[in-house]
């Protein structure tokens, strides 16, 4: 919220006091009281003709409604803020306003509208007279535009992050308008996100070396203004370094940054960072063979995860309950009339849905039980006998006339070694790469897989990967606590969506369902 840092209305200092009082009570969760105080300040500002005071109060009223999840109301009020700011030619507030509107549209799921608001914010940012303020606001907008292009265009994500970095570097270290700590804080945030961008396994331009470079650049900036960087920025940096070194399997460094992050987070509650930190520490301690500490952090993760999920559920329900309450007040009779007319239809539809859901659930659970039975059976069968049976079966199948028998035997042996080596978990795996690795050509390899494995190349690799992760989930309880994103990466998939589709296609149910059932029954 925007503090009344200077006297907005010289004729009536009470306006400034009411605004600051409203901000104070709002920070304690008393939003209704804050709105009452702000409205009182706004009435006084109007009565004395103080447009600056009116602009500040309306802006804060908009932000309070935003915090109450009433995004539509906040957007409606933002039009008043816009008109007042345009009349006063306050380009700084117009820039902030359009950034806020962009966030509101994003919260409503209207991402294209959100991007348009950021474009408008850029237009007003370029009109800010103070050079360093202009660079800072422009950098901030570019920075906030990058999430829109996540998973849409890696090039645009990189473009906007680099533009953001370019703008913030133009700010003078001795600026009167932008304090050095504010500039450095922004620069650290941009460098962190560049590091994450180049670390991302889904990014085609992934570059671990560049990722580390930007993380180190962010770390260096901490020494520029010691102790004056916002704690949440430091926490984000330590967590990013923790995840980076865990990815590189440098578990001791990952633990060092993870523990530093948690120590700082204790006095700056950031539960989402803490949750992620617990999971990475659990994996890192497991990586160095410290099972007791790994289990400790896994337990902490599970407990916090349940707490966060519960809080998120309440947060989602809050605006829904509010909407239902308002609807009851404004149109209770109308709802009752509609309910009476449509009750019989709803009963039929609901009944049909319930029957279908039960039937579907039963089929899915039967598939789950079949898979568990299969796992038990394979565990009981002697591996040597099983391999022998497979080889005998393979020898009984006619080979293709285009490949001599000796070549087929060699390729089958190489495939057996390939499966044992788990090279099918590589994210960059392709038919061409695999053929080169097995010193054959793609045509021969594809034909042998089709003839002797009864699969095309893609379904063959999918089966190996899904069987691998199924075994991990069944045998190692810690895997059941990992996110779908991690499980997807663990078995070689570039995106969680592809992993879920492959898992469901092979088993008939999602990995989430499998994990839930394992937690209950195994």
N, C-alpha and C positions, 0 to 999 in steps of 0.2 A: 504494500500500500504506500501511497505518496505522502510523506510527512510534510507538515507545514513548516519548512525549514526557515523561511523568511516571512516577514509580515505581509500577508496577502492583502489585507484590507486595513490600511493605516487608520481609517476612521473607527474600526471596530476590531480590536485585538482578540475579542472573545471568539471570533470565527476560528482563528489559529488554535486557540486552546481547545475548542470543541473538536476540531479535526484530530489533534494529537491525542485527546482523551478517547475518541472513537477508535483510533488505531490501537491504543493500549488495551481497551476492553475487548476488542475483536481478537487480539492475540491470546486472550484467555478463553476464547470460545463463546463469548457473549455477543453473537452476531446481531441479534435483535436490538440489543442496547446500542451497539455500534451504529446500526442503521438509523435509530432514533436520533442519536447525537449528530450524525452527518446530515440528516434531513433538517434538523434545527439550525445547523450551521449554514446550510444551503438557503433556507428561508431568510436568515439574517442577511446573507450575501446579496440575495435578490433585492431585499428591501432597501439596502444602502447603495445598490448599483455596483457592487464589487464583482466584476466578471472573473477575476483571477480566483477569488474565493469560491465562486459558483463552479468554475471549471474543476478545481481541486476536489470539492465535495462530491460532485457528480462522478468524477473519475473513481473516487474511493467507494462510492455506493455500487458502481459497476463491479469493482473487484470483490466486494463482499458477496454479491450475488453469485459471482463466479465460484467463490470458495464454498458456497452453499449448493453447488452443482446445478444451479438454475441458470444454465448457459444461455437459454433463449431470452430470459429477462435481462441478463447482462449484455447481450448483443443489442437488445432494444435500447437500453440506456446508453450504450456506446455511441449511438447516433447523436444523442444530445452532447456528449463529450466532443465528438467530431465537429459539430456545428460551432460550439464555443471556441475550440482550438483553432479552427479555420479563421473565425472572425478575429481572433487575437494574433493570428499568424505565429502560433506557437508550434514550430516544426518538431521540437524535441518531444512534446506531448503527443503530437500526431504520429510520430514514429513509434513511440511506446504503445499508443492506442492500437495501431494496426497490427503490431506484434501480438498484443493481447487478444484482439479479434481473431487473429490467425489461430491462436491456442484454443479459443472458444469453439471455432469451427472444427478444429481437429478433435476436440473432446466430443463433439456431436457426430463424429465420423465423416464429416464433409471435407475430405482432404484436398480436393481441387479448389474449393473455396478458400481453404486455409492458405494455399500457395498464392492465390490472388492477393490475399491480405498482406502477405510478406512482400510481394511485388510493390504494393502501394506503400508499405513501410519504407522500402528502399527509395522510392521516389521522394518521400518527405525527408529521409535521412540526408539525402544529397543537398537539401536546402538549408540544413543547419549551418549557421554562420561560423561558429567556432570550429576551426580545422580539426583539432584533436577529438572533440566531441563527435564530429561528423565521421571520422575514421572509426571511432569506437562503436558507434551505433550501427554503422554499415557492417563492421566485422561481426557484431552480435547477430544481425539479421541473417547474414550468409551462414553463420554457424547454426542458426535455428532452422534454416531451410534444408539442411542435409538429411534429417530423418525422413523427409517426404520421399527422397529418392532411394532410401534403403531398400534393397531387394528389387529395385526397379532399374537403376542405372549406376553401376560402380563408378563410371566415368564422371557422372554429375556429382556424386557424393564427394569424390576427390576434388573436382573443380571448385565446389562451394567451400570446402574446407581450406583449400589453398588460397581462395579469394579472402576468406576470413582471416587467415594467417597474414596474408599480404597487407590487409588493412590495419590490423592491430600493430604490426611492426612499424607502420608509418607514424604512430603516436610518439611524441617526444617524451623522453624519460623525465624531463623537467616540466612537463605540461602543468599549467594552472587549472585546466578544465578536467583533466583525467588523471587522478592520482596514480603514481607508479605501481602501487600494489594492485590497483584495479586493472591496469594494463597487463601486468604480469599474470594475474589470476586468469584473465581471458586467454593469454598466450599459452599458459599451461593447459587449459581446457582444450584448446584447438590441437595442441601437440598430442594430448592424450587420445583424442578422436582420430587423428592421423595414424597414430600407432595402432589403434584398434582396427582401423580400416585396412592397413597393410597386413595385420595379423589374421584377419578374417579368412577362414578356410573356404568360404563361399565366394570370395572375391577372386575374379580371374586374374587380376593384377597383384595377387598376393606376393609380398616380399618381406620375409622375416627380418632381413637385414635392415630395411628401411623402417620397419615396425620398431625395432630396438633403437634405431637412431632417434626417432621422434619421442619415444619414451624417455631416453636419456636427455634429450633437449628439455623436456618437461621437468625432469628431475633437477637439472642444472638451474632452472629458473627459481627453484625454492630458495636458493642461496642469495638471489638478488635482493629480495626483501624478506629477511628472516623473521619468522613469527607473525607476518602480516598477511599471509595468504589465508583465504577462507578455509576453515577446517574441512568442509565438504569437498572442496577441490583437492585437498591433500588426500583425503580418504579415497576419492575416485582414482587418484594417481597410484597410490599404494595398491589398491585392488587390481588395477590394470596391470601393474608390474607383477603382482602375484599370479594372475591368470596367464600372463605372457611366459613367465619362467616355468610354470606348471606345464604349459604346452610344450616347452623345450625340454621337459623332463629334468630341469635343474631344480629338483625338489627343495633343496636347502635354501636357495634364494627365494623360491616361492613361499616357503614357510616364514622366512625373515620378513618379507614385505607383508605377508598375511597377518602376522602377529603385530607388526607396527600399525597396520590398518585397524585391527580390533582394539588396540590400546587407545588410539585416537578416537575411535567410534564410541568408546565408553562414555565420554563426556559430550558427545555430539550424536545423539541417537539417530541412526540411519539404518533401520532394520533390513532394508533390501540389500544394502551392501554387506551387512553383517551375515545375512543368510547365505549370500554367494560366497563370502569369505570362509564360512564354516565348511561349505561343501568342498572348496578348493583345498583347504587345509586337511580335510579328511582324506582326499585323494593324494595329497603331497606326503603326508605322514605314512600313508599306505605304501607310497613309492619308495620310501627309505626303510620300510619294514617295521615301522613303529605302529603296530596294530592297536595297542591300547589307546594311544592318542588319536589315532584315526577314528576309532569307535566313539571316543569322547566327542569329537567334533561332528560326527555323523548324528549322534544323539541330540546335540545342540541344534543342528540343522533341522532335524525332524520336528523338534518341539517348536522352534521359531517359525518354521514353514506352516505348521498348523495354525499358529497364532495369526500370521499374516493373512492366510487364506480366509480365516474367520473375519478379520477386520475388513478385508476387501469385499467380502460378501455383504457385510453391513453397509459399507460405503456405496455399493451398487444399489442396495435396497432402499437407501435413504431417499434419493430423488424419486424413485418409483412410488414409495409410500406417500411422499408429498403430493405427487401427481394424483394418486388415488384419492387422497384426502380432499384435494381441491375439487376433483370430479364429483365426489359425493356431495359436497356443499352446493356446487353450481348446477348439478344435473341429476340428482338422485332419483327423481320421479321418472325422468327419461330413461335412465339405466334400468329401472325396475320394469318399465313397460317393454323395453327391448328384451330383457331377460325372460319375461313371461312368454313373449312371442317365440323366442328362439330356443327355449329350454329343451323341448322335445328333440329338436335337431341336434343340439349340443350333446344330449345324452347318447343319441345314436352314434354321433361322430366319435365322442370320447370312448364309448364302449368298443367301437371298432378299433380305435387306436390302441386301447389297452390290450385287447386280444392279440392284435398284431405284434405289440411290443413284447408281450409274454412269450408268444410263439418264437419271435426273433431271438429273444434272450435265451430261450431253451435251446434253440439250434446252436447259438454261439457257445453256450456252456458245454454242450455235447462235444463240440469241436475242441474246446479247451481240454476236456477230460480225455479225449482221444489222443491229444498231443502229449499229455502227461503220461498216459499209458505207453505211448511210443517211446518216451524218454526212459521210463522204467525198463521196458523190454530191451532197449539197446544197451542199457547199463548192465543187464544180466547176461547178455550174449558175449561169448568169448571173442575178443577183437581179432585174433588170428584166424579163427574159423570164419568169421564174417568176411574178412579180406579174401580168404581162399574162395568162399562162395561167390564173391563178386568177380574174382578173376575167372573162375570157371564159367560164370554166366557170360562174361565178356568174350571168352574164347569161343562160345557157342554161337555168337552173332557174326554174320558174314560181314567182312570188311568191304569198304568201298573199292570198286575196281580201279579207282584212280590212285590208290595208295597201297603200296606193297605191305605184306603182313609184318615184315620186320620193322618198318617205319611206324606202323600202328602200335606195336608192342612197346617201342621206345617212347612214343608219345604218351601212351597210357601210364608208363612208369614215371615219366616226367610230371604228368598231371597229378599222380599220387603224391609226389614230392612237393608239388606246388600247393596242394591242399594242406599237407602237413606243415608247410612253412608259414601258412596263413597270409601269403602275399595277396590274397584276394581282398584283404582289408585296405589296400592302398586306395586313396581317393582318386588318383590319376590313372587307375587301371583301365586299359582298353584292349581290344582284340589285337591290335597291332603291337602294343607294348608287350603283351603276354606272349605273342608269337615270337617276338625278338628274344624275350627272356628264355623261352624254351628252345631257341635256335631252330625254329621251323617257320613256315609261312602261314599267314592268316587263313588261307583257304583250307589247308590241311587241318589246322587246329580246329576250325569251325566245323569241319566235317566229322572229325573224331568225336568232338563234344556232342554233336547231334546224334551220331550213331551209337556211341557207347554210354553217354550220360543222359540221353533222351531229353535234351534241352538245347535251345539256342544259346549263344554265348551269354546274353544278358540274364536269362532266367537261371542259367547255371551259376553265375556269380551271385545272383540274388539268393539262391537257395543256400549257398555256402555261407554267405554273410548272415542271413536270418537264422540259420541253424547255429552259427557261432554265438550270436547274441542271445538266443533262446537258452543255450547251455549256460552262458554267463549269468543270466537272470535266474535260472533255476538253481545253479550251484552256489552262487555268491550273493548273499543277501544285500551287500552294499550296493550292487548294481540296481536294486529295486528302488533305491533312493535317488538315483540320478535322473536328471531331466531328459526328456525325449531328445533334445538337441545333442546332449552328450552321448546318448546311446547311438544316435545316428552317426555321429563322428567316429565313435568307437568301432563301428563295423563298416566304415568306409563310405558312407553316404554324404553327399555334398549338402543336402538339405533335409530337415526333419520330415517334410511333406513326402519326399520320394521314399524315405525310410518307412514311414507309416503305411504308405500304399503297398510297398513290397511286402511288408510284414503281414498286412491284412490279406493280400492276394495269396500268400503261401499258407497262412494259418486259418483264415476266415474271421479273425478278430484283430483288434488294434493292440499295439504293445502296451498301452495304458490298461486295457482290460486284463491282459495277461499278468501284468505287475500286480494289479489289485487282487486278482484271484490267488496269486502266489503268496501275497502277504497274509491272506486269510487262511489258506489251506496248507502251506508248506512251512 
